[in-house]
Amino acid sequence: MTTYARIIGVGSYLPERILTNAELEKMVDTSDDWITSRTGIRQRHIAAPAQLTSDLATQASRHALDYAGIDASSLDLIILATTTPDRIFPSTACLVQERLGAPRCPAFDLQAVCTGFVYALSIADKFIRTGSAKRALVIGAETFSHLVDWTDRGTCVLFGDGAGAAILEASSEPGIYSTHLYAEGQYNASLTAQGYVSEGCLQGGSGFTYMNGGEVFKLAVTNMSAAAEEALIANNFNVNDLDWLVPHQANTRILSAVAKKLQIAEEKVVQTVAHHGNTSAASVPLALDTAVRDGRIQAGHLLMLSAMGGGFTWGSAVLRF
């Protein structure tokens, strides 16, 4: 009998502070019209000074556990995708594990930037398919505002903070059909936060996000749509079988271009970027939870997740909710 990994719970958390485009107009040389017309973003949530990635991840995880109706002590695995961990070590996943009360199960962080949640979902799926775990918590969480230069109008308007989580459980019924992951390091300089820590101090760069917007746009559209098409072909689905595309929320232009390339109606594309901005690894699970909570995504719907991030990394997952 084939064992599948099926999502039984979702959750998310957004910091209380909302930073609007009108506020950004007072900080840098930009305008609400410019930001909205080019990105579709109207606001983003920003973590409080004392709020860490683990704080956001813990809240999102608790919401997912409540949705699933299970206790954290029953988890066999925790994977946390993030670019902004609390510490150099231990992993933020271990910090979340302690707060949730999920002793002894393996817990680790994963770094694939905006594709992080899809990468983590793929790993958890394989743990469950092979019988190494029966229940897994997969989290995407970021305090990406820590990596933003608030004097750089080209990047500071794009990013926000947040967390999303999903509970996977072993099932005889199809859940995750397949995942498809890729990376191409030759584009590492096109989207990066340069620097490293030595003797407790940042070395070799500013630590702020740099992006070659044109190259990122072109490759995001090409790679996200190609990964989605591969997942459909691998499972003998076509685009008309999909109920929802849940993509990485980078900006509305990328989402529209991916939808056009896949020939899927934009009405079937979950879009939260206007209210969340780009939350990196939290982007896909935040969009997923939002669409589940507002009733768009229903039990039995066929979903396509697709994302691309720095590295470049990219990937897709096709699943039955």
C-alpha positions in Angstrom: 0.0 0.0 0.0 1.3 3.4 -1.0 1.8 5.9 1.9 1.2 9.5 1.2 1.8 12.7 3.2 -1.4 14.7 3.6 -1.9 18.1 5.0 -4.2 18.0 8.0 -3.6 21.4 9.5 -2.5 24.9 8.5 -1.7 28.0 10.4 0.0 31.4 10.1 1.0 34.5 12.0 1.7 38.1 11.1 3.2 40.7 13.3 0.9 43.4 14.5 2.7 46.4 13.0 1.6 47.2 9.4 3.8 49.4 7.3 1.9 51.0 4.5 3.1 52.5 1.2 2.1 55.9 2.6 4.5 55.5 5.4 7.3 54.4 3.0 6.7 57.6 1.1 8.0 59.5 4.1 11.1 57.2 4.4 12.4 57.0 0.9 11.9 58.6 -2.5 8.9 56.5 -3.7 5.2 56.8 -3.9 2.1 54.6 -3.3 1.3 54.7 -7.0 4.8 53.6 -8.0 4.9 50.7 -5.5 1.4 49.5 -6.3 1.6 49.8 -10.1 4.9 47.9 -10.2 4.5 45.3 -7.4 0.9 45.2 -6.3 2.0 45.6 -2.7 0.0 48.0 -0.6 1.3 47.1 2.9 3.5 44.6 4.7 3.8 43.4 8.3 7.0 44.3 10.3 8.2 42.4 13.4 8.5 44.4 16.6 12.2 45.1 17.7 12.0 42.3 20.2 10.2 39.8 17.9 12.3 37.0 16.5 11.7 34.4 13.8 11.0 31.8 16.4 8.2 33.9 17.9 6.4 34.1 14.6 7.1 30.4 13.8 5.8 29.3 17.2 2.5 31.2 16.8 1.9 29.9 13.3 2.7 26.3 14.5 0.2 26.5 17.3 -2.5 27.7 14.9 -1.7 24.7 12.6 -1.7 22.3 15.6 -5.1 23.7 16.7 -6.5 23.3 13.2 -5.4 19.7 13.0 -6.6 19.0 16.5 -3.4 17.4 17.7 -0.8 17.9 20.4 2.7 18.8 19.6 4.0 15.8 21.5 2.7 13.6 18.7 5.1 15.2 16.1 7.9 13.0 14.7 9.6 15.8 12.7 10.0 19.6 12.6 11.5 21.4 9.6 11.7 25.2 9.7 12.6 27.0 6.4 14.1 30.5 7.1 16.7 32.9 5.9 16.6 34.8 9.2 17.3 32.4 12.0 17.3 33.7 15.6 20.9 32.6 16.2 24.0 31.2 14.5 23.1 28.0 16.4 21.1 26.2 17.6 18.6 26.0 14.8 15.4 28.0 15.1 13.5 24.7 14.7 15.0 23.5 18.0 13.9 26.7 19.7 10.3 26.3 18.4 10.4 22.6 19.4 11.1 23.5 23.0 8.3 26.1 23.1 5.7 23.8 21.5 6.6 20.8 23.8 7.6 18.3 21.2 10.5 16.5 22.8 13.1 14.3 21.1 11.7 14.5 17.5 14.3 15.6 14.9 14.2 19.4 14.3 16.3 21.4 11.9 16.4 24.5 9.8 16.5 24.7 6.0 17.8 27.6 3.9 16.5 27.9 0.4 15.2 31.5 0.7 11.8 32.0 -1.0 11.6 28.3 -2.1 12.3 27.2 1.5 8.8 26.0 2.3 8.5 23.9 -0.9 11.9 22.4 -0.2 10.9 21.6 3.5 7.6 20.2 2.3 9.4 17.9 -0.1 11.8 16.6 2.7 8.9 16.0 5.1 7.0 14.2 2.4 9.9 11.8 1.9 10.3 11.2 5.6 6.6 10.1 5.7 6.6 8.1 2.5 9.6 6.0 3.8 8.0 5.4 7.2 10.6 7.5 9.1 7.8 9.8 10.4 4.1 9.7 10.7 3.5 13.4 11.6 5.6 16.4 10.6 5.4 20.1 11.2 6.7 22.2 8.3 7.2 25.9 8.8 8.2 28.9 6.7 9.1 31.9 8.9 11.0 35.1 8.3 11.8 38.4 9.9 13.1 39.6 6.6 12.9 43.2 7.6 16.2 42.6 9.3 17.9 42.1 5.9 16.3 45.3 4.4 18.2 48.5 3.8 15.4 51.0 4.5 17.2 53.7 2.4 17.2 51.5 -0.7 13.9 52.2 -2.5 14.4 49.3 -4.9 14.2 46.6 -2.2 12.7 48.1 0.9 9.2 48.3 -0.6 9.1 44.6 -1.4 9.6 42.7 1.8 7.7 41.8 5.0 7.7 39.5 8.0 5.5 36.6 8.8 5.2 32.8 9.3 3.1 29.9 8.0 3.0 26.3 8.9 1.5 23.0 7.9 1.0 19.7 9.6 1.6 16.6 7.5 0.3 13.1 8.4 0.8 9.7 6.8 -2.3 8.6 4.9 -3.5 5.9 2.4 -5.3 8.7 0.5 -3.4 10.9 -1.9 -2.0 14.1 -0.4 1.3 15.2 -1.9 1.5 13.6 -5.3 5.1 14.8 -6.0 7.6 17.6 -5.5 10.2 18.9 -7.9 13.2 20.8 -6.7 16.0 22.6 -8.5 18.9 25.0 -7.9 21.3 26.9 -10.1 24.2 28.6 -8.2 25.5 30.5 -11.2 22.9 33.1 -10.5 23.9 33.6 -6.8 24.9 37.2 -7.2 21.5 38.2 -8.7 19.6 37.9 -5.4 21.8 37.9 -2.3 22.6 39.3 1.2 26.4 39.4 1.2 28.4 38.8 4.4 29.4 36.2 6.9 30.0 36.2 10.7 33.5 35.9 12.0 34.4 36.4 15.7 30.8 37.6 16.3 30.9 40.4 13.7 29.5 40.7 10.2 32.3 40.4 7.6 32.6 40.7 3.8 29.4 42.6 3.1 26.6 44.8 4.3 24.2 42.0 5.2 21.4 43.8 3.3 19.4 42.3 0.4 20.6 43.1 -3.2 18.5 42.1 -6.2 18.9 42.3 -9.9 15.2 42.8 -10.5 15.1 42.2 -14.3 17.0 38.9 -14.1 15.0 37.7 -11.1 11.7 38.5 -12.8 12.6 36.7 -16.0 13.9 33.5 -14.3 11.1 33.5 -11.7 8.4 33.3 -14.4 10.3 30.8 -16.5 11.3 28.5 -13.6 8.1 28.6 -11.5 6.0 27.8 -14.5 8.3 25.1 -15.8 8.4 23.4 -12.3 4.6 23.5 -12.2 4.2 22.0 -15.7 6.7 19.3 -14.7 4.6 18.4 -11.7 1.4 18.2 -13.8 3.0 16.0 -16.4 4.5 13.7 -13.8 1.1 13.0 -12.3 -1.0 12.9 -15.5 -2.8 16.1 -14.6 -3.5 19.1 -16.8 -3.9 22.7 -15.9 -7.7 22.4 -16.0 -7.5 19.8 -13.2 -6.1 22.5 -10.8 -8.4 24.2 -8.4 -5.7 26.6 -7.2 -2.2 27.8 -7.9 -0.5 28.9 -4.7 2.7 30.6 -5.8 5.4 32.5 -4.0 4.1 36.0 -3.5 6.9 38.1 -5.0 4.8 40.7 -6.9 1.7 40.7 -9.0 3.5 41.1 -12.3 5.3 37.8 -11.7 2.1 36.1 -10.6 0.2 37.3 -13.7 3.1 36.2 -16.0 3.2 32.7 -14.4 -0.6 32.4 -14.7 -0.4 33.4 -18.4 2.4 31.0 -19.1 0.6 28.1 -17.5 -2.7 29.2 -19.1 -4.5 29.2 -15.8 -7.1 31.8 -15.0 -5.9 34.5 -12.6 -9.1 33.9 -10.6 -7.5 30.5 -9.7 -4.3 32.1 -8.4 -4.1 32.7 -4.7 -2.7 36.2 -4.2 -1.9 37.8 -0.8 1.1 39.9 -1.9 -0.9 43.1 -1.6 -1.3 42.7 2.1 1.8 40.7 3.0 4.6 41.8 0.6 7.3 39.3 -0.1 7.8 37.2 3.0 10.3 34.8 1.5 10.0 31.3 3.0 6.8 32.3 4.8 5.2 33.4 1.5 3.6 30.1 0.3 2.3 28.8 3.6 0.9 32.3 4.5 -1.0 32.3 1.2 -2.1 28.7 1.7 -3.4 29.4 5.2 -5.2 32.6 4.1 -7.0 30.8 1.3 -8.0 27.9 3.6 -9.3 30.2 6.3 -11.3 32.4 4.0 -12.9 29.3 2.4 -11.4 29.4 -1.1 -9.5 26.2 -0.7 -11.7 23.3 0.3 -11.1 19.7 1.2 -10.5 17.7 -2.0 -9.1 20.6 -4.0 -6.1 20.0 -6.2 -3.3 22.6 -5.5 -0.1 23.5 -7.2 2.6 25.2 -5.0 5.4 26.9 -6.9 8.2 29.2 -5.8 11.6 30.6 -6.7 14.2 32.3 -4.5 17.8 33.3 -4.1 20.4 30.7 -5.0 18.7 30.5 -7.4 16.4 27.8 -6.0 13.0 26.8 -7.3 10.5 24.1 -7.1 6.9 22.9 -7.1 4.5 20.5 -5.3 1.2 19.2 -6.5 -1.2 18.0 -3.7 -4.7 17.2 -2.8 -5.9 19.2 0.2 
